[in-house]
């Protein structure tokens, strides 16, 4: 019987709004990515599981948060994304970090991360200290709010062309199978004892359809041989005088109210699950 992985800590990663975490540190076009990782979450993980000069890798790097925060902490960041418009955005953010005097370096590659060994330099194989990533939760996600004469609309909430191979399209089975392939390939880059940190949260698609994405991804990670270390909670809310102050947008609030009106006991999501795993120490 496999012992459950305990929650061992809470990361206070959202004590500032996400826009304040990015202001001046990322190019303005970063807002066009639909599923950005919180900079303070990335920085906490990088600081906790790597040392100065280490290699940090993100196989689904999006707008480049992992690389930017690694650079500012004196690490070397490497990222891959399947969509060229996002790798261009990540490259712009890496260039901005370099111009601001970040002590580390960053590289971005465009391509399908299931074939990452054909994309990254062979010199990084077996040298990566940390794989830090977050998978897409579906083709539509957070995005931004736009007010128009006809009402409130969302923008920048969809991933790109489904033909590009983005795992955001294709359903849960394809997402999990693709993520397993990406993790398996990423493990070949890890040094013995290297860490994998995956950030995610449960997803509700319909009234009665709650997907335990953290649990599913944990099973996927275990299936490729990664060893569970911790399961933490990264706050998506501020903590003030012992009380939680949510950061939910209007759409999130409305969804909860409508669900409760329909008799479904839904609550606002105030944290993101952080799965911490490790490669076996054997070569």
C-alpha positions in Angstrom: 0.0 0.0 0.0 1.3 3.4 -1.0 1.3 5.9 1.9 -0.5 9.2 1.1 1.7 12.2 0.6 1.1 14.8 3.4 0.6 18.5 3.1 3.7 19.8 4.8 3.6 23.5 4.3 1.6 26.5 3.1 3.3 28.9 0.7 2.2 32.6 1.2 2.7 33.3 -2.5 -0.1 35.8 -3.3 0.3 38.5 -0.6 0.5 40.9 -3.5 -2.0 40.8 -6.5 -0.6 39.0 -9.5 -0.4 42.2 -11.6 1.8 43.8 -8.9 4.0 40.7 -8.9 4.6 41.2 -12.6 4.7 45.0 -12.9 8.0 46.2 -14.3 9.4 42.7 -14.3 7.5 41.4 -17.4 6.6 43.0 -20.7 3.1 44.3 -21.0 2.1 41.7 -23.6 2.4 39.0 -20.9 -1.2 39.6 -20.1 -2.1 37.9 -23.4 -1.2 34.5 -22.0 -4.2 32.7 -20.6 -2.6 30.7 -17.8 0.4 32.4 -16.2 2.2 31.0 -13.2 2.4 33.4 -10.2 6.0 34.9 -10.1 6.2 34.6 -6.3 5.1 31.0 -6.5 7.8 30.2 -9.1 10.4 32.2 -7.1 9.6 30.3 -3.9 9.9 26.9 -5.5 13.2 27.9 -7.2 14.6 29.3 -4.0 13.6 26.2 -2.0 14.8 23.4 -4.3 17.8 24.9 -6.1 21.1 26.8 -5.4 22.8 29.6 -7.3 24.0 28.5 -10.7 21.6 25.5 -10.9 19.6 24.6 -14.0 15.9 25.1 -13.9 13.7 23.7 -16.7 10.0 24.3 -17.7 8.7 22.1 -20.5 5.5 24.2 -20.9 7.0 27.6 -20.2 4.2 29.8 -21.6 5.2 33.5 -21.0 8.4 32.5 -19.4 7.8 33.0 -15.6 10.0 30.1 -14.6 13.0 31.4 -16.6 12.5 35.0 -15.5 12.4 34.1 -11.8 15.3 31.7 -12.1 17.4 34.4 -13.8 16.7 36.9 -11.0 17.7 34.3 -8.5 21.0 33.6 -10.2 20.0 30.3 -11.8 20.0 29.2 -15.5 16.5 28.9 -16.9 15.5 26.8 -19.9 12.0 26.6 -21.3 10.0 25.0 -24.1 6.6 25.8 -25.4 4.7 24.4 -28.4 3.2 27.8 -29.5 5.6 30.2 -31.2 3.6 33.3 -30.0 4.3 32.3 -26.4 7.9 31.5 -26.9 8.3 34.9 -28.5 6.7 36.4 -25.4 8.9 34.3 -23.1 12.0 35.4 -25.0 11.0 39.1 -24.6 10.6 38.5 -20.8 14.0 36.8 -20.7 15.6 39.7 -22.6 13.9 42.2 -20.1 15.3 40.3 -17.1 18.8 40.3 -18.7 18.5 44.1 -19.3 17.6 44.6 -15.6 20.8 42.9 -14.5 19.5 39.5 -13.6 22.5 37.4 -12.5 21.3 34.2 -14.3 20.6 33.3 -17.9 17.6 32.1 -19.9 16.9 30.1 -23.1 13.6 29.5 -24.8 12.9 26.8 -27.5 9.8 26.3 -29.6 8.5 22.7 -30.0 6.6 19.8 -28.6 8.0 18.9 -25.2 7.4 15.2 -25.6 10.4 15.3 -27.9 12.4 17.7 -25.8 15.7 15.8 -26.1 15.7 16.9 -29.8 15.1 20.5 -28.8 17.5 21.3 -25.9 21.3 21.2 -25.9 22.6 17.8 -25.1 24.9 19.4 -22.5 21.9 19.8 -20.1 21.0 16.1 -20.0 21.4 14.9 -16.4 22.2 18.4 -15.1 18.8 19.9 -14.3 18.2 20.6 -10.6 14.5 21.4 -10.9 11.7 20.9 -13.4 9.0 23.5 -12.6 5.8 23.6 -14.6 2.0 23.8 -14.7 -0.1 22.1 -17.4 -3.0 23.8 -19.2 -6.4 23.3 -17.5 -8.3 23.2 -20.7 -8.6 25.5 -23.8 -10.1 28.3 -21.8 -8.8 29.6 -18.5 -8.2 32.8 -16.4 -7.9 35.6 -18.9 -8.8 39.3 -18.4 -12.1 41.2 -18.1 -13.2 43.7 -20.7 -16.2 46.0 -20.3 -18.1 46.8 -23.5 -21.3 48.5 -24.4 -23.0 45.1 -24.7 -21.8 43.8 -21.3 -18.8 42.3 -19.7 -16.5 40.0 -21.8 -13.5 37.9 -21.3 -10.3 38.3 -23.3 -6.9 36.5 -23.5 -8.5 33.4 -22.0 -7.9 30.9 -24.7 -4.8 29.1 -25.8 -3.9 29.2 -29.5 -4.4 27.1 -32.6 -5.5 23.5 -31.7 -3.5 22.2 -34.6 -0.2 23.4 -32.9 -0.5 20.4 -30.6 -1.3 22.3 -27.4 -2.5 19.9 -24.7 -5.2 22.4 -23.8 -7.2 20.8 -26.7 -8.2 17.2 -26.8 -9.8 16.3 -23.5 -8.5 14.9 -20.2 -7.2 11.6 -21.5 -4.9 13.4 -24.1 -3.8 15.9 -21.4 -2.8 13.2 -19.0 -1.1 11.0 -21.6 0.7 14.0 -23.0 1.8 15.1 -19.6 3.1 11.7 -18.8 5.2 11.7 -21.9 6.5 15.2 -21.1 7.4 14.2 -17.5 9.1 11.1 -18.7 11.3 13.1 -21.2 11.9 15.8 -18.5 13.2 13.1 -16.1 16.1 12.4 -18.5 17.3 16.0 -18.0 17.2 15.7 -14.2 20.3 15.1 -12.2 20.1 12.3 -9.7 18.0 13.5 -6.8 16.7 16.4 -8.8 13.2 17.8 -8.1 10.0 18.2 -10.1 7.4 20.8 -8.9 4.0 20.8 -10.5 1.4 23.5 -9.7 -2.2 22.9 -10.4 -5.7 23.2 -8.9 -9.0 21.2 -9.1 -11.2 22.2 -12.1 -15.0 22.3 -12.3 -16.3 21.9 -15.9 -20.0 21.4 -15.2 -22.3 21.7 -12.3 -21.5 18.2 -11.0 -18.1 17.6 -12.7 -15.2 18.4 -10.4 -11.9 17.2 -11.9 -9.3 16.3 -9.2 -6.5 17.6 -11.4 -3.8 17.5 -8.6 -4.7 13.9 -7.8 -4.6 12.9 -11.4 -1.3 14.6 -12.1 0.2 13.0 -9.0 -0.8 9.6 -10.3 0.8 10.5 -13.7 4.0 11.6 -12.0 4.2 8.4 -10.0 3.6 6.3 -13.2 6.8 7.6 -14.7 8.9 6.8 -11.6 8.9 10.1 -9.7 9.0 9.8 -5.9 6.5 12.0 -3.9 8.2 14.4 -1.4 5.6 16.9 -0.4 2.1 18.2 -1.3 1.9 21.9 -0.4 -0.7 24.6 -0.7 0.3 27.8 -2.4 -2.0 30.6 -1.4 -4.0 32.4 -4.1 -5.3 34.8 -1.5 -3.8 37.3 1.0 -3.7 36.6 4.7 -4.4 39.7 6.8 -4.8 39.7 10.6 -5.5 35.9 10.5 -8.2 36.2 7.8 -8.1 35.1 4.2 -8.7 37.9 1.6 -9.6 36.4 -1.7 -8.2 37.4 -5.1 -11.1 36.0 -7.1 -12.2 37.9 -10.2 -15.8 38.7 -10.9 -16.3 35.6 -13.1 -15.1 33.4 -10.2 -17.5 35.1 -7.7 -20.5 34.8 -10.1 -19.7 31.1 -10.7 -19.7 30.3 -7.0 -22.9 32.3 -6.4 -24.8 30.6 -9.2 -23.6 27.2 -8.0 -24.8 27.8 -4.5 -28.1 29.1 -5.8 -28.4 25.8 -7.6 -27.7 23.9 -4.4 -24.1 22.9 -5.1 -21.8 23.6 -2.1 -19.0 25.3 -4.1 -16.4 27.6 -2.4 -13.9 30.1 -3.9 -10.6 28.5 -4.7 -8.0 30.1 -2.3 -4.9 28.0 -3.0 -3.1 26.1 -5.7 -1.8 22.5 -5.0 1.9 22.2 -5.3 3.2 18.6 -6.0 6.9 18.2 -5.1 8.5 15.0 -6.4 12.0 13.8 -6.8 14.0 11.7 -9.2 15.6 8.6 -7.6 19.1 9.3 -6.3 20.4 6.4 -8.4 22.1 7.3 -11.7 
